[in-house]
Amino acid sequence: MPKFNCIVIDDDPFVTTILKNFCDKCEVVNCVGKFSNGAEALRFLKENNDIDIIFLDVEMPVMNGIDFMKCVRHTGAQVVVCSSKPDYAVETYEYDVCDYLMKPIKYERFLRSVEKVALERDKIKKWISVSSGEYVKASDDIQDVEDVWIKDTMGHALKVKVEEVVYIEAMENYMSLHTVSKQHTVHMTMKAIIDLFSATTDIMRIHKSYAVNIRNVSSIQDGNVIIQTMGNRVQIPIGRTYMKDLRERINKLPKS
């Protein structure tokens, strides 16, 4: 099971402490933040888009759980509602929550929620399309993936050739996918879209807000990658933590 980053949002410090302890006890969950209301958590999410699970209370001051879910429906994180009342179950499931935990929460039940998240993310992120148009599960056996399927903001299914991807840019709750001929806008996080392309080594994240097709990188200059495509020159910043890996992966490309 992969490692999941999570945040806990609850105005009861006892509950946030319990859930943080559960995360520390569970090897596959890493709690990166605790918040007493949705507004605080939203500010955090604007700067941190690598969150996989949100453990969320409903009744909170400033911004309650329902209003919070309305703002994060397209972040790619799985929401697990934690409440002492069953009354909100129907309403919260309208926002595609992954699970509903009743307080007081037991560790065994917490683990079952994590398993549900893993299964759901497996369905969402690891199904890809190969050139035949058949959906197959991403695995080490698949080396030559030519196409992936995405949905644009209008809900239209689009088949994108990996070789035509130039770069990907994060724009809050949206991703702008730039290809050699078109630009597509999708409701995804950077982490989710990188996972979508995980069966190919060509698409690489190089910054909090950018990923590139390394085959289109013409040079690296002053902390930026230069991409030349279709007569256009694009300059994209590189995060310091990605520089070494980027150079190594470019050096491994076949020499033309």
Secondary structure by P-SEA (a helix, b strand, c coil): ccccccccccccaaaaaaaaaaaaaccccccccccccaaaaaaaaaacccccccccccccccccaaaaaaacccccbbbbbbccccccccccccccccccccccccaaaaaaaaaaaaaaaaacccccccccccccccccccccccbbbbbcccbbbbbbbcccccbbbbcccbbbbbcccbbbbbcccaaaaaaaaccccccccccccccccccccccccccbbbbbcccbbbbbbbcccaaaaaaaaaaacccc
